[in-house]
Amino acid sequence: MNNSLLEQSLPDYSVTGQSDTTVFMLHGAFGAKEYWYYQIEVLVKNGYRVVAWDAPGYGLSEMPEEFSIESLARVCCNLINALGTKTNIVMGHSMGGMIAQRAYDYLPERIHGLVLSATSAAFGGRGGDWQEKFVSDRVAPLDTGLTIPQYAPKMLQKMMNPDAEGSAVELVLQVVSRMREETFRAAIEAITHFEGRDILPKMNIPVLCIAGALDLTAAPPLVMEKMANKITNAEYQCMSNVGHFGWAENPQEFNQLVIDFIQRKF
């Protein structure tokens, strides 16, 4: 396949910096590539190349016929094969962390490290009180006629430290307000079907798991710590005083954890 055809088969993405170590950045169900601005800035200043995507259905990327963690992971693998360098690290937040895990399962020879932010290895099945509340909190407002710009920013703020503020927080709220309803519905449905616990024992690469101490409704710290304990070469870090969006609530601490991990391991 020639380069032009390959480019057409990929989702929308940005490339920043030059290095033989590339960090692929995968946003969550609430998100798009633009909200990684402050992480991209720090990574590039530290000498790394960054590829940030709009997952299929997000931003300028077309909505896929099949929307699942597995189908998105296959597209992620296409992106890594097309744009990867000598060393490739995949950093995924929330849903993006699920995609990163499955992408490693599909393409272990091209993925050399993972940074998993506020995510889990499985949704835990449907029908439980926690799972039902997870879905209802996110989709019910749409069912009552509210639009994403009307309710999503307030919902995201409830998932953060109540005192969270600053340009990174404002950026997340702005980016999320531009999401498409059909994409968000599909993303929440996809998350509820994810089962990736089979992948954890296969991971023989460095993995950094970052949780937020106040993240009790999306990716509780105990869940992430349990996940990290099942990965041979994983490190677990719990950021205090942040919720689900630690990289926006406290960019300085989050970015330092990531840079320190990459510098030590690669």
Secondary structure, 3 states (H helix, E strand, C coil): CCHHHHHHCCCCEEEECCCCEEEEEECCCCCCHHHHHHHHHHHHHCCCEEEEECCCCCCCCCCCCCCCHHHHHHHHHHHHHHHCCCEEEEEEECHHHHHHHHHHHHCCCCCCEEEEECCCCECCCCCCHHHHHHHHHHHHHHHCCCCHHHHHHHHHHHCCCCCCCCHHHHHHHHHHCCCCHHHHHHHHHHHHCCECCCCHHHCCCCEEEEEECCCCCCCCHHHHHHHHHCCCCEEEEEECCCCCCHHHHCHHHHHHHHHHHHHHHC
